[in-house]
Amino acid sequence: MRVLIRTDSVFTGVEEEGIADSRSILVENGSIIKLMDNFEEDPSVDKVIDARGFFVMPGLIDLHVHLSATAGANLARSLVEKTEYGAIRAYKYAYKSLMAGFTTLRDLGSNGYQIVALKEAILDDIVKGPRVIAAGRPITETGGHADTPFSNGRVSDGEVEVRKAVREQIKQGADVIKIHVSGGGTSPHDDPSEPQFSVGEIENIVEESHSKFRKVAAHAQSNAGIRNAATAKVDTIEHALFMDDEACSLIRNNNLTIVPTMVSPLMTSKYGKDAGVPEWAVRKATEALDPHSSSVRLARKHKLKIGFGTDAGTPFNLHGNNGKEFECLVDLGGLTPEEALYSATGIAGDALGPKYRVGKIAPGYDADIIFVEGSPMDDIGVMTRPERIKQVLVRGAEMK
């Protein structure tokens, strides 16, 4: 099927191009064939979609979500909840995010393999949803960030055991490997400033993952953990909370991407205390705010690749409100609106790797395209309001 999309202009997600005026997009069988300077009559076109008057851009990519997590205050809920129930809830949250313009979601850890199952159900057209990239269970050391009463990470210690843990996730259908190389905000007995896993352990994880064509995403808040992860050449550094110039240089020299997830501690700090989030979690989130802002500004100064991620599912960080991160990147991180849009399109797509042809409106890429009411280039707040997303296409198909 050939579809022609008429536009006034297109934000392509390709950094060298910016916004292309008076373009039409030709799509065939879910892939973008070409962009044309003006509308051209074509008898072979089966359908014409008129997107004039909208801000047309690639479908958004969230590199860091937890679809089976509720975003509620009760961290202990996972103790009594069946993983199968979490799969049903994850479908609801994935669909909400899709209708907010997020056509690709990278889920970085759940208590079981319910997100792998959701991914497969979407691929088999059992349910409608975004493209889901699933990590399965996160890999953590004994007592690490995912070895708590509230999570079910794959606990492993030593260079041999961590390789086995990687293989287990791949056996269960994981598309990406998630590891924890520092403490975090929702684990009660560690500190975000401490490292976890040795460089040798991380290097073994990376080598094993890359040999199976999987990328590695590392939860890394401490500066020591960030440096260890960058030294071991993980692919994306999640949160990147306490960075210094040396860490930024390591990241840049190894051509890595950071995924700040600035909205997550902000929401916990703002709403957690009155809602019953544990005091230690609220304190950690509040203590993270200023360093987080400083780290993102430092990353921009060093011209690091900044990818878009939200950590959606953490307290009050709601699925479907993923666009709040745009505002954080601009207001707290110092990015321009254009840079923030690139973080969720071309940069995020490149971070996923060539297997996923997403994040750009360019020939050969999947036709994941959204129509936005209003220009986020003039007001990034447009992206925080899901009702401004007027149409969502996934592989050229209109989502309802």
Buried (B, 14 or more C-beta within 10 A) or exposed (E): EBBBBBBBBBBBBBBEBBBBEBBBBBBBEBBBBEBBEEBEEEEEBEEBBEBBEBBBBBBBBBBBBBBBBBBBBBBEEBEEBEBEEBBEBBBEBBBBBBBBBBBBBBBBBBBBBBBBBBBBBBEEEEEBBBBBBBBBBBBBBEBBBBBBEBBBBBBBBEBEBBBEBBBBBBEBBBBBBBBBBBBBBBBEEBEBBBBBBBBEBBBBBBBBBBEEEBBBBBBBBBBBBBBBBBBBBBBBBBBBBBBEEEBBBBBBEBEBBBBBBBBBBBBBBBBBBEEEBBEEBBBBBBBBBEBBBBBBBBBBEBEBBBBBBBBBBBBBBBBBBBBBBBBBBBBBBBBEBBBBBBBBBBBBBBBBBEEBBBBBBBEEBBBBBBBBBBBBBEEBBBBBBBEBBBBBBBBBBEBE
